[in-house]
Amino acid sequence: MSEKVTKNSRDYKARKKIDWRWLILGLVCVVAIAVAIVANNRVGDDSTSKLLNRVVVDNSDLKVNWERYQTVDMELTESLTITESGTYHLTGTLMDGQIIVDAGVGEVRLVLDNVSITNSTGPAIVAYNAENLVIELMGDNTLTDGASYDVKYDEDVDGAIYSKADLAFTGEGTLTIIASHGDGIVGKDDVVTRGGVYKITAIDDGVRGKDSVYITGGVLSIDAGGDAVKSTNDTDYGKGFVMIEDGDFELTTIGKGISAENTILLYGGDLTLNTTDDAVHSNNYVGIVGGTLTIDSGDDGIHADNELIVDGGTIKITKSYEGVEAQVVTINDGVLDITATDDGLNAGGGADDSAINRPGANSFAGDENCVLTINGGSVYVNSGGDGVDSNGYLIFNGGDTVVDGPTNNGNGALDAGLGITIQGGSVIAVGSSGMAEGLGADSGICNISVYFDTTEPAGTTIEIRNSSNELVMSHTAIKSFSHLAAGSEDLTLGETYTIYLDGVEYQQFTIAEVTTTLGNSRMGQPMMNSSGDPSRT
């Protein structure tokens, strides 16, 4: 039987065909919107707020109602084992003993009131079982462990204070720790410091929290043979972080100053770090929001394998091999003053293997995922290698950047594997001309690249003045230089400018396009697209 075709059936088939088209169109729109949202988030989400989502803070000690527990006053005369929840107010001296906490899922608060404990064969305080262990400091307290531990301890018991429970420190007293065996403070979960004064000398690490180290205040002075402050969890999401909100820190180490497997977040505080290895090191992310960092490092000043974001604060790196480096570096605000024998600011890809071959040697392989962006703030770099360097893209969107770059022709004040652009702010970078790069013809604001006819001496003052003799840009170089890269929103098309060196006119030029190149490039070819005599008058 043949199919009976009616007007209604034809309309149904037509509608069916149209419905499929609309469905396909709808799916395309949905995909396009989703891609746009993801792209927008990727572009816009460049602040440290996104890093806060990567940490899980445990404030369980603040939730404990200690008033429901009886306070027990005790004077130490011999080793003490605590098996029940409660507050224990301790005084006195133990010449060779320890405090053991074995309270199951209980909650224990130790109030150390002018306590001195020495244990020649193990930790001064060891917590095997508890939900929370809080140590409150009153007066002056001293804890000392032995150089070798008794065989009864597991090999992971390696701190003058060792806790398998969440560990929190409070109070306004002082705690001096002399760790002769390994670490000063070890927490196998979270370690929190909410106040107090800490003087820690350790053969290995100063403070080590496996899941996290969270410091909201206090004064920490650490002299460590390993790392000063460290978190080691590399498997659990939201863990393996160090977060500092406030406090005064003086960290002197053979290893790293602040180290984390996943994330380091610095919101405030006054930190002085003197380290042989990296001063601040994360195997993933570093975010700096505030505070003051003063760094003297034998290797990297600040290093993140993945991403570094600076939203504020003051960072002064007085000594480093490489100053600041990560695969992705974003500076949104803050004041950075960086001195480095190699690269000052570096966006490169890969892990930091610097300690393997020599101080500062990093096995970075550049690609398009390497991006260094300066959106704001004040950045100064004094480098022996590349000043501001990216294995991928280098982008200036705002802020003020000044670079005293290298004097050798194997490096440049600015360097990027995949291009440099300036879209806002100001940049003035001086250095050698052999590998010099300008700010790019694809930039959104005018810039100049000047190859000087002679090497200018250290101390030379560069001035760029407009046709009204108004100062537009200036810099006094601290080293000799033969190239200048400069860009500013104050440089405008069609305007005529004059470069002065120590007050003497060097060259006059007119900006005819976004990038103006003056003098002879490192290839030895004339690159002048402006009027003026390149010789000094």
SEFI-47908 format. One record per residue (C-alpha): x, y, z; residue in three letters. Coordinates in pm, 1 decimal. Example, Ala and Ser with C-alpha at 12.3 -4.5 7.8 and 13.67 -1.06 7.14 Angstrom:
BEGIN
- 1230.0:-450.0:780.0:ALA
- 1367.0:-106.0:714.0:SER
! end
This chain:
BEGIN
- 0.0:0.0:0.0:MET
- 139.1:338.4:-94.7:SER
- 178.2:604.3:169.2:GLU
- -104.0:849.4:179.6:LYS
- 39.5:1196.7:169.0:VAL
- -174.3:1471.7:307.1:THR
- -113.5:1839.1:363.5:LYS
- -91.5:1778.2:735.0:ASN
- 168.0:1502.0:700.1:SER
- 382.1:1720.7:473.5:ARG
- 360.4:1999.8:729.9:ASP
- 464.4:1759.6:1003.9:TYR
- 769.9:1645.6:807.5:LYS
- 860.3:2004.6:732.1:ALA
- 828.7:2099.1:1098.0:ARG
- 1037.9:1795.2:1188.1:LYS
- 1311.6:1910.0:951.2:LYS
- 1302.7:2263.9:1087.7:ILE
- 1315.2:2134.6:1444.5:ASP
- 1642.2:1951.8:1374.9:TRP
- 1794.0:2263.7:1226.4:ARG
- 1692.1:2468.1:1526.5:TRP
- 1827.1:2200.2:1755.9:LEU
- 2163.6:2203.0:1581.3:ILE
- 2168.5:2583.2:1586.4:LEU
- 2079.9:2579.7:1955.3:GLY
- 2359.4:2336.5:2034.5:LEU
- 2608.8:2552.6:1845.9:VAL
- 2495.8:2858.5:2043.2:CYS
- 2523.4:2673.7:2372.5:VAL
- 2875.3:2556.8:2288.8:VAL
- 2974.9:2907.0:2178.0:ALA
- 2841.0:3060.6:2498.5:ILE
- 3019.0:2798.0:2708.9:ALA
- 3347.3:2858.0:2528.4:VAL
- 3305.5:3233.5:2574.1:ALA
- 3239.0:3193.8:2945.7:ILE
- 3543.2:2970.5:2989.1:VAL
- 3761.2:3207.4:2787.0:ALA
- 3635.7:3507.5:2982.3:ASN
- 3703.8:3336.1:3311.8:ASN
- 4049.2:3236.1:3194.4:ARG
- 4133.4:3589.9:3090.4:VAL
- 3970.4:3764.0:3386.7:GLY
- 4061.7:3524.5:3664.7:ASP
- 4418.8:3638.3:3719.4:ASP
- 4405.6:3741.4:4086.0:SER
- 4501.3:3551.1:4398.9:THR
- 4133.7:3497.7:4483.5:SER
- 4131.4:3192.0:4260.6:LYS
- 4421.9:3043.6:4457.4:LEU
- 4225.8:3073.3:4783.2:LEU
- 3984.0:2819.9:4636.1:ASN
- 4270.5:2572.9:4621.0:ARG
- 4319.6:2556.4:4998.6:VAL
- 4103.8:2398.8:5268.7:VAL
- 4167.2:2570.0:5602.9:VAL
- 4104.1:2369.3:5920.9:ASP
- 3996.0:2595.3:6207.3:ASN
- 3859.7:2311.5:6420.0:SER
- 4055.3:2427.7:6726.1:ASP
- 3845.1:2745.9:6734.1:LEU
- 3526.0:2541.4:6757.3:LYS
- 3621.9:2364.0:7078.4:VAL
- 3430.9:2478.0:7387.8:ASN
- 3709.0:2452.4:7643.9:TRP
- 3481.8:2575.3:7923.4:GLU
- 3313.9:2237.9:7939.6:ARG
- 3644.1:2078.6:8044.7:TYR
- 3803.9:2099.4:8383.7:GLN
- 4141.1:2276.3:8409.9:THR
- 4406.6:2063.7:8579.1:VAL
- 4704.9:2244.3:8736.7:ASP
- 5025.7:2039.7:8741.2:MET
- 5391.8:2100.8:8820.3:GLU
- 5621.1:1887.8:8608.2:LEU
- 5854.0:1661.7:8805.0:THR
- 5849.4:1356.8:8578.7:GLU
- 5722.4:1247.1:8236.3:SER
- 5348.9:1297.6:8193.0:LEU
- 5098.2:1100.2:7985.1:THR
- 4761.3:1261.6:7911.4:ILE
- 4476.9:1025.3:7820.0:THR
- 4166.8:1243.0:7865.8:GLU
- 4028.2:1559.8:7713.7:SER
- 4080.8:1879.1:7906.5:GLY
- 4298.0:2179.9:7980.7:THR
- 4629.3:2109.9:8155.1:TYR
- 4806.1:2407.9:8308.3:HIS
- 5172.9:2306.2:8338.2:LEU
- 5465.5:2462.8:8521.0:THR
- 5809.1:2342.2:8622.2:GLY
- 6112.4:2171.2:8473.0:THR
- 6179.2:1824.5:8332.7:LEU
- 6551.0:1755.6:8309.1:MET
- 6502.8:1430.3:8113.6:ASP
- 6143.8:1352.3:8029.1:GLY
- 5851.6:1436.4:7801.5:GLN
- 5480.4:1500.6:7770.9:ILE
- 5282.3:1231.1:7589.2:ILE
- 4929.4:1295.4:7458.8:VAL
- 4728.7:978.6:7395.2:ASP
- 4366.3:1087.4:7428.4:ALA
- 4198.7:901.7:7143.0:GLY
- 3953.1:1139.9:6975.5:VAL
- 3973.4:1378.2:7269.3:GLY
- 4059.7:1746.8:7275.4:GLU
- 4363.8:1852.0:7476.1:VAL
- 4493.7:2197.3:7561.4:ARG
- 4840.3:2229.2:7714.6:LEU
- 4907.1:2562.4:7883.4:VAL
- 5285.6:2594.7:7905.5:LEU
- 5358.0:2842.0:8182.7:ASP
- 5736.1:2893.8:8216.9:ASN
- 5800.7:2528.5:8135.7:VAL
- 6139.0:2375.5:8050.8:SER
- 6156.5:2021.0:7909.5:ILE
- 6464.9:1833.1:7795.2:THR
- 6443.1:1481.3:7653.9:ASN
- 6778.2:1329.0:7556.6:SER
- 6623.8:1031.3:7373.5:THR
- 6313.4:1165.6:7199.0:GLY
- 6067.2:1452.2:7149.8:PRO
- 5987.8:1689.1:7432.8:ALA
- 5616.2:1672.1:7344.7:ILE
- 5466.7:1387.3:7142.5:VAL
- 5096.9:1346.8:7057.0:ALA
- 4994.1:1005.5:6929.2:TYR
- 4615.8:1039.0:6953.5:ASN
- 4383.5:1340.6:6982.9:ALA
- 4133.3:1525.0:6769.6:GLU
- 4293.2:1860.0:6849.9:ASN
- 4603.6:1954.6:7042.3:LEU
- 4627.1:2321.0:7140.8:VAL
- 4945.0:2454.3:7302.8:ILE
- 4893.7:2786.4:7477.6:GLU
- 5205.1:2984.6:7570.1:LEU
- 5253.2:3181.8:7890.3:MET
- 5586.4:3321.6:8005.6:GLY
- 5914.0:3178.3:7874.3:ASP
- 5922.8:2812.7:7772.1:ASN
- 6203.5:2594.2:7637.2:THR
- 6185.1:2252.0:7470.1:LEU
- 6494.2:2049.5:7379.5:THR
- 6520.7:1705.0:7221.9:ASP
- 6817.2:1467.2:7188.2:GLY
- 7049.9:1424.6:6892.9:ALA
- 6943.7:1059.3:6857.8:SER
- 6604.0:904.8:6938.0:TYR
- 6532.3:577.8:7112.4:ASP
- 6454.8:284.5:6880.5:VAL
- 6099.7:271.5:7020.3:LYS
- 6005.2:570.5:6802.5:TYR
- 5897.7:526.0:6443.3:ASP
- 6138.4:683.9:6198.0:GLU
- 5881.6:951.1:6108.3:ASP
- 5889.5:1081.1:6467.4:VAL
- 6148.9:1350.8:6410.1:ASP
- 6055.4:1671.5:6588.3:GLY
- 6103.1:1829.6:6929.5:ALA
- 5724.9:1871.0:6914.2:ILE
- 5563.3:1587.6:6718.9:TYR
- 5186.9:1556.8:6671.7:SER
- 4963.2:1322.8:6475.6:LYS
- 4669.3:1541.9:6579.7:ALA
- 4576.6:1884.1:6441.2:ASP
- 4815.6:2118.6:6619.5:LEU
- 4746.4:2481.7:6711.1:ALA
- 4954.1:2735.8:6905.1:PHE
- 4803.0:3031.0:7090.5:THR
- 4894.0:3271.9:7368.5:GLY
- 5136.6:3557.8:7411.3:GLU
- 5428.8:3374.1:7568.0:GLY
- 5762.1:3264.4:7424.2:THR
- 5861.5:2919.5:7303.3:LEU
- 6227.6:2836.4:7243.8:THR
- 6291.7:2507.9:7063.8:ILE
- 6633.4:2347.0:7023.9:ILE
- 6589.2:2055.6:6782.2:ALA
- 6907.4:1849.3:6773.2:SER
- 6761.0:1543.9:6597.9:HIS
- 6555.9:1681.7:6308.4:GLY
- 6268.6:1929.9:6295.5:ASP
- 6148.8:2183.4:6548.7:GLY
- 5770.3:2139.6:6513.9:ILE
- 5610.3:1852.6:6319.4:VAL
- 5237.0:1817.1:6257.9:GLY
- 5116.2:1518.4:6056.3:LYS
- 4791.8:1708.8:5985.9:ASP
- 4747.8:2086.3:6011.6:ASP
- 4969.9:2325.4:6208.1:VAL
- 4822.7:2662.5:6308.2:VAL
- 4997.2:2950.8:6483.7:THR
- 4771.9:3223.3:6622.0:ARG
- 5020.7:3418.4:6833.1:GLY
- 5325.7:3392.5:7052.7:GLY
- 5698.3:3431.8:7006.4:VAL
- 5896.7:3138.7:6863.1:TYR
- 6272.3:3094.8:6858.4:LYS
- 6352.7:2772.2:6674.8:ILE
- 6692.7:2623.6:6600.4:THR
- 6669.0:2297.1:6405.6:ALA
- 6906.0:2053.0:6242.9:ILE
- 6647.1:2007.4:5968.3:ASP
- 6315.1:2190.5:5917.3:ASP
- 6184.2:2456.5:6152.2:GLY
- 5805.5:2407.6:6123.4:VAL
- 5658.9:2125.9:5913.2:ARG
- 5288.0:2061.3:5874.2:GLY
- 5201.0:1779.7:5636.7:LYS
- 4856.6:1909.0:5542.1:ASP
- 4919.5:2277.5:5601.8:SER
- 5090.3:2551.4:5797.5:VAL
- 4855.0:2841.4:5870.2:TYR
- 4994.6:3146.1:6054.3:ILE
- 4765.4:3429.2:6159.5:THR
- 5015.4:3612.1:6380.3:GLY
- 5312.6:3588.6:6610.4:GLY
- 5687.5:3635.2:6589.9:VAL
- 5892.8:3353.5:6435.9:LEU
- 6271.6:3341.6:6434.4:SER
- 6394.6:3021.2:6270.8:ILE
- 6748.5:2901.6:6202.8:ASP
- 6721.1:2573.5:6013.2:ALA
- 6951.0:2328.4:5841.5:GLY
- 6661.7:2235.6:5613.1:GLY
- 6355.7:2446.1:5529.2:ASP
- 6211.9:2702.9:5768.9:ALA
- 5833.7:2662.3:5713.0:VAL
- 5709.2:2370.5:5507.7:LYS
- 5397.4:2174.7:5399.4:SER
- 5442.2:1839.3:5226.3:THR
- 5103.0:1689.5:5128.2:ASN
- 5107.1:1637.7:4751.5:ASP
- 4804.6:1406.2:4719.6:THR
- 4498.1:1556.1:4893.8:ASP
- 4307.1:1840.4:4728.9:TYR
- 4315.9:2160.1:4929.7:GLY
- 4615.8:2049.2:5135.1:LYS
- 4989.8:2093.3:5107.3:GLY
- 4972.9:2470.7:5157.6:PHE
- 5134.5:2745.6:5364.0:VAL
- 4922.5:3053.1:5436.2:MET
- 5043.9:3356.3:5628.9:ILE
- 4807.0:3635.6:5728.0:GLU
- 5024.5:3834.0:5966.8:ASP
- 5330.8:3819.0:6188.7:GLY
- 5699.4:3901.9:6202.7:ASP
- 5938.7:3645.5:6054.6:PHE
- 6313.9:3608.7:6042.6:GLU
- 6400.3:3289.6:5857.2:LEU
- 6759.5:3176.7:5804.8:THR
- 6802.4:2842.1:5631.0:THR
- 7037.2:2615.9:5441.4:ILE
- 6732.4:2498.9:5247.3:GLY
- 6420.8:2693.3:5148.4:LYS
- 6253.0:2963.8:5351.2:GLY
- 5885.3:2888.7:5283.8:ILE
- 5807.4:2569.6:5092.4:SER
- 5483.2:2399.6:4987.8:ALA
- 5383.9:2115.2:4760.3:GLU
- 5073.1:2293.8:4634.3:ASN
- 5005.8:2654.6:4732.9:THR
- 5167.0:2943.3:4920.6:ILE
- 4947.6:3243.4:5007.8:LEU
- 5096.2:3551.6:5174.3:LEU
- 4842.4:3809.4:5292.2:TYR
- 5052.2:4013.0:5533.0:GLY
- 5335.2:4017.4:5779.3:GLY
- 5693.4:4133.4:5778.2:ASP
- 5916.0:3855.3:5644.6:LEU
- 6295.1:3857.0:5624.6:THR
- 6437.1:3549.2:5451.7:LEU
- 6804.5:3459.7:5421.0:ASN
- 6831.2:3126.1:5239.8:THR
- 7080.7:2914.4:5049.7:THR
- 6804.2:2760.6:4836.1:ASP
- 6482.5:2931.4:4714.9:ASP
- 6341.6:3180.4:4963.5:ALA
- 5978.7:3110.1:4865.3:VAL
- 5910.6:2789.7:4671.7:HIS
- 5593.1:2608.3:4565.7:SER
- 5562.8:2308.1:4338.0:ASN
- 5241.6:2465.4:4206.3:ASN
- 5113.7:2809.8:4305.4:TYR
- 5225.1:3123.2:4489.4:VAL
- 4996.4:3417.6:4563.9:GLY
- 5110.9:3739.9:4733.3:ILE
- 4846.3:3987.0:4847.4:VAL
- 5023.9:4199.1:5107.2:GLY
- 5300.9:4222.3:5360.3:GLY
- 5669.5:4300.2:5322.4:THR
- 5923.5:4045.5:5199.8:LEU
- 6296.2:4110.0:5219.8:THR
- 6488.3:3828.7:5051.0:ILE
- 6854.2:3729.5:5033.3:ASP
- 6869.8:3401.3:4840.9:SER
- 7143.4:3182.8:4700.3:GLY
- 6897.6:3058.2:4439.2:ASP
- 6551.7:3185.0:4339.7:ASP
- 6390.7:3464.0:4534.2:GLY
- 6033.7:3345.5:4464.7:ILE
- 5958.0:3034.5:4259.4:HIS
- 5638.2:2856.7:4154.7:ALA
- 5642.9:2562.8:3915.5:ASP
- 5298.5:2657.8:3784.2:ASN
- 5171.0:3010.4:3854.9:GLU
- 5271.5:3316.6:4054.4:LEU
- 5028.4:3604.4:4117.9:ILE
- 5118.5:3929.4:4294.3:VAL
- 4821.7:4143.6:4398.1:ASP
- 5004.9:4370.0:4642.1:GLY
- 5267.0:4397.9:4910.8:GLY
- 5630.4:4502.2:4898.5:THR
- 5890.5:4256.9:4768.9:ILE
- 6258.6:4347.7:4793.9:LYS
- 6499.9:4084.2:4666.8:ILE
- 6848.4:4207.1:4752.0:THR
- 7027.9:3895.0:4625.9:LYS
- 6924.4:3598.5:4410.1:SER
- 7029.0:3388.6:4116.0:TYR
- 6689.4:3431.9:3951.3:GLU
- 6459.3:3679.4:4120.2:GLY
- 6101.0:3573.8:4047.6:VAL
- 5998.4:3285.1:3825.2:GLU
- 5704.3:3063.7:3734.0:ALA
- 5549.0:2927.4:3418.3:GLN
- 5284.9:3201.4:3441.0:VAL
- 5367.4:3526.6:3621.6:VAL
- 5100.5:3793.0:3676.6:THR
- 5168.5:4117.6:3860.5:ILE
- 4852.0:4313.9:3931.3:ASN
- 4982.7:4548.9:4199.8:ASP
- 5250.8:4590.3:4462.5:GLY
- 5608.7:4714.8:4475.6:VAL
- 5883.9:4483.6:4349.8:LEU
- 6255.6:4563.0:4371.6:ASP
- 6456.6:4270.9:4232.4:ILE
- 6830.4:4211.1:4210.9:THR
- 6944.0:3893.5:4033.5:ALA
- 7271.4:3766.6:3892.7:THR
- 7072.6:3592.9:3616.6:ASP
- 6713.0:3668.3:3512.0:ASP
- 6513.6:3915.0:3719.7:GLY
- 6155.0:3822.5:3625.0:LEU
- 6116.0:3496.8:3435.5:ASN
- 5817.8:3308.9:3290.9:ALA
- 5936.4:2961.1:3200.2:GLY
- 5791.2:2612.1:3201.1:GLY
- 5888.8:2313.3:3411.4:GLY
- 6003.7:2221.6:3760.7:ALA
- 6286.3:2394.9:3940.1:ASP
- 6588.7:2165.2:3945.9:ASP
- 6821.7:2443.6:4040.9:SER
- 6991.2:2276.2:4333.4:ALA
- 7099.5:1973.3:4128.5:ILE
- 7383.1:2117.2:3922.0:ASN
- 7456.9:2460.9:4060.6:ARG
- 7281.6:2742.3:4243.2:PRO
- 7011.2:2874.6:4013.9:GLY
- 7025.4:2627.1:3725.4:ALA
- 6668.6:2572.8:3603.6:ASN
- 6557.0:2333.1:3328.7:SER
- 6291.1:2548.8:3170.5:PHE
- 6157.5:2466.4:2822.1:ALA
- 5968.4:2759.8:2675.6:GLY
- 5629.2:2734.9:2503.3:ASP
- 5311.8:2932.4:2444.4:GLU
- 5190.7:2844.4:2794.9:ASN
- 5460.2:3069.5:2939.7:CYS
- 5314.7:3415.8:2997.7:VAL
- 5447.5:3710.6:3197.1:LEU
- 5192.2:3989.9:3243.5:THR
- 5233.1:4316.5:3431.8:ILE
- 4894.0:4481.6:3488.1:ASN
- 4992.3:4730.5:3757.0:GLY
- 5223.5:4812.9:4043.1:GLY
- 5582.2:4930.4:4046.4:SER
- 5852.4:4693.1:3921.5:VAL
- 6226.5:4752.1:3926.9:TYR
- 6477.8:4492.6:3807.4:VAL
- 6856.6:4492.0:3826.1:ASN
- 6975.5:4179.7:3646.0:SER
- 7297.5:4023.1:3522.7:GLY
- 7098.6:3807.2:3279.4:GLY
- 6770.5:3890.9:3109.3:ASP
- 6580.9:4157.9:3298.2:GLY
- 6219.7:4067.0:3224.8:VAL
- 6208.5:3736.5:3039.8:ASP
- 5936.7:3505.1:2910.0:SER
- 5984.2:3184.5:2717.9:ASN
- 5646.5:3264.2:2566.6:GLY
- 5464.4:3598.0:2580.4:TYR
- 5558.5:3918.9:2761.0:LEU
- 5271.1:4165.0:2808.1:ILE
- 5268.0:4508.2:2974.4:PHE
- 4913.0:4629.2:3044.4:ASN
- 4983.2:4881.7:3319.5:GLY
- 5206.3:4980.7:3606.6:GLY
- 5555.6:5124.2:3593.9:ASP
- 5844.2:4894.1:3498.8:THR
- 6211.1:4993.8:3505.8:VAL
- 6494.3:4757.6:3413.6:VAL
- 6869.9:4795.6:3453.0:ASP
- 6957.3:4496.1:3240.9:GLY
- 7271.1:4305.4:3146.3:PRO
- 7598.4:4447.5:3021.1:THR
- 7689.2:4128.7:2829.6:ASN
- 7557.8:4080.6:2476.2:ASN
- 7427.2:3731.0:2546.0:GLY
- 7121.3:3866.5:2729.3:ASN
- 6872.9:4148.7:2700.1:GLY
- 6687.4:4383.9:2931.0:ALA
- 6365.7:4246.9:2774.9:LEU
- 6334.5:3901.3:2622.1:ASP
- 6041.9:3692.0:2499.0:ALA
- 6028.8:3378.9:2289.7:GLY
- 5691.3:3456.8:2131.3:LEU
- 5669.5:3833.4:2138.9:GLY
- 5647.5:4148.4:2351.4:ILE
- 5363.2:4400.2:2360.8:THR
- 5282.1:4707.6:2567.1:ILE
- 4916.6:4800.7:2596.8:GLN
- 4937.9:5040.1:2891.4:GLY
- 5153.4:5171.3:3172.0:GLY
- 5515.3:5264.1:3119.1:SER
- 5835.6:5068.3:3056.5:VAL
- 6192.9:5189.7:3043.5:ILE
- 6460.3:4922.6:3006.1:ALA
- 6831.8:4968.6:2940.7:VAL
- 7100.7:4710.7:2875.9:GLY
- 7332.7:4561.6:2619.5:SER
- 7238.8:4567.5:2251.3:SER
- 7355.7:4223.7:2137.7:GLY
- 7026.3:4046.6:2219.1:MET
- 6812.9:4355.6:2272.1:ALA
- 6440.5:4350.1:2199.4:GLU
- 6191.1:4631.6:2175.7:GLY
- 5832.1:4648.1:2295.4:LEU
- 5677.0:4530.6:1970.0:GLY
- 5498.7:4670.8:1667.3:ALA
- 5175.6:4497.5:1775.5:ASP
- 5158.6:4712.8:2086.4:SER
- 4862.3:4934.1:2167.8:GLY
- 5070.6:5236.1:2273.4:ILE
- 5374.3:5403.1:2121.9:CYS
- 5722.9:5281.1:2207.7:ASN
- 6081.9:5332.3:2099.4:ILE
- 6383.8:5105.5:2057.8:SER
- 6715.0:5292.5:2060.1:VAL
- 7052.3:5143.2:1966.8:TYR
- 7313.2:5391.7:2085.8:PHE
- 7619.5:5451.2:1872.1:ASP
- 7850.5:5397.8:2173.3:THR
- 7825.3:5221.0:2505.6:THR
- 7708.5:5475.5:2759.3:GLU
- 7865.0:5464.6:3106.9:PRO
- 7697.5:5378.9:3435.8:ALA
- 7537.5:5679.7:3599.2:GLY
- 7414.9:5827.1:3269.6:THR
- 7076.1:5998.6:3297.3:THR
- 6839.7:5944.9:3005.1:ILE
- 6564.1:6199.1:2943.2:GLU
- 6293.5:6198.7:2678.4:ILE
- 6130.2:6538.5:2628.0:ARG
- 5848.8:6646.4:2399.3:ASN
- 5847.7:6942.0:2158.5:SER
- 5750.1:7170.9:2447.4:SER
- 6059.2:7053.3:2639.0:ASN
- 5837.7:6878.3:2894.9:GLU
- 5988.2:6569.8:3055.5:LEU
- 5805.0:6254.9:2941.1:VAL
- 6033.4:5977.5:3069.6:MET
- 6365.1:5958.1:3252.2:SER
- 6601.2:5708.5:3413.4:HIS
- 6952.1:5709.6:3555.6:THR
- 7122.9:5383.7:3461.7:ALA
- 7325.7:5210.4:3732.2:ILE
- 7528.7:5015.2:3472.6:LYS
- 7668.9:5078.2:3127.7:SER
- 7422.5:5032.5:2840.0:PHE
- 7394.6:5050.2:2462.6:SER
- 7020.8:4995.0:2412.3:HIS
- 6700.9:5152.6:2540.0:LEU
- 6346.8:5015.9:2511.3:ALA
- 6079.1:5255.7:2632.0:ALA
- 5703.3:5281.5:2602.6:GLY
- 5443.9:5505.5:2761.2:SER
- 5091.4:5632.9:2717.9:GLU
- 5252.6:5978.6:2711.6:ASP
- 5425.6:5902.3:2378.8:LEU
- 5187.6:6002.5:2098.3:THR
- 5178.0:5965.2:1722.1:LEU
- 5293.0:6269.7:1526.4:GLY
- 5477.9:6425.6:1819.0:GLU
- 5846.4:6513.1:1803.3:THR
- 6069.8:6413.9:2094.6:TYR
- 6432.0:6459.4:2192.0:THR
- 6656.8:6216.9:2379.8:ILE
- 6905.8:6375.2:2618.8:TYR
- 7199.2:6198.3:2782.8:LEU
- 7320.4:6379.1:3095.3:ASP
- 7148.6:6692.8:2969.9:GLY
- 7314.9:6683.6:2627.2:VAL
- 7092.9:6633.1:2322.3:GLU
- 7151.0:6293.4:2165.5:TYR
- 6878.7:6264.3:1901.7:GLN
- 6551.4:6416.4:1792.5:GLN
- 6281.8:6200.9:1634.9:PHE
- 5917.3:6206.5:1533.1:THR
- 5683.3:5915.9:1609.0:ILE
- 5524.3:5809.5:1280.0:ALA
- 5399.9:5465.9:1388.1:GLU
- 5354.0:5259.1:1702.4:VAL
- 5715.7:5143.9:1717.8:THR
- 6005.0:5377.3:1640.7:THR
- 6350.2:5223.1:1605.2:THR
- 6657.2:5442.6:1617.2:LEU
- 7018.5:5354.4:1542.4:GLY
- 7175.3:5030.0:1426.5:ASN
- 7035.6:4699.7:1545.8:SER
- 7247.7:4412.3:1675.3:ARG
- 7248.4:4280.2:1317.3:MET
- 7434.5:4593.7:1215.4:GLY
- 7160.2:4725.3:984.4:GLN
- 7029.7:5083.2:996.5:PRO
- 6683.4:5079.9:1155.8:MET
- 6600.9:5451.2:1170.8:MET
- 6249.4:5548.5:1070.0:ASN
- 6262.0:5901.5:1209.3:SER
- 6443.5:6222.7:1144.7:SER
- 6753.2:6326.7:1330.4:GLY
- 7126.0:6278.7:1348.9:ASP
- 7221.3:5974.3:1561.5:PRO
- 7542.1:6142.7:1676.1:SER
- 7532.7:6340.6:1999.0:ARG
- 7533.5:6716.5:1952.3:THR
! end
